[in-house]
Every structure is written in structure tokens, then in C-alpha cells.
Amino acid sequence: MLRDLPVHQLADLPPVRFGFRDGVMAEAGGWSAVSDPTDGRPRLYDARSDWLQRRDLSGRHPQLARRLLDAADRDRRFNDYLLRHGRLWPAEPERSTGE
């Protein structure tokens, strides 16, 4: 389980990106980025040492925060497209009426 992994191994997991409505979040390479729900500003945290997300590092690394959130937003828009156009699940086969 993830909670049993040492923190240094969590950084080696594949990137996670998530979007919901106007908010997005992404985690990759030991970083965690979220868009502030009140004003949309990017926030960046060191996922290895600041898992409670108390020290925003986006001022030091603005491009990294933006890049992570842009990737998450692209995924969100792509998933929305797939949902709107019924591309996630194959269409149900036509059923014969027996006539």
C-alpha cells in the first residue's frame, strides 16, 4: 500500500494529474502542485518534506508549478472531451427485437 512506502520511494511513482471543474492538481518528481481554489494561482510544494502543504514554493519555481498544472489541465480537458463524446466506453451493441 502507498501509505507503507517510505517517503523517498513515493517520489519514484508515476505522475498523478487530476482536474475537477476549475481546479487541477499534479504530482510528479517529488513535487505537488495545486491551483488555489479561490483565485486559481498555482501553488507548489515539496512532496517529500512538506506533505501537509504548508510552504508554498511557487515563488521560487513558478515555471515548474505552471508546467505541472498545465499538464493536469490538458488531461482534464481531454477527459472532458472523451466524456462529452462518449469515447470512454464502447457503444452498446444494437439489440434485436426478435421480429
Summary of the structure (lengths in Angstrom):
residues: 99
radius of gyration: 18.5
end to end distance: 53.5
largest distance: 70.1
contacts: 231
relative contact order: 0.16
helix: 30%
strand: 21%
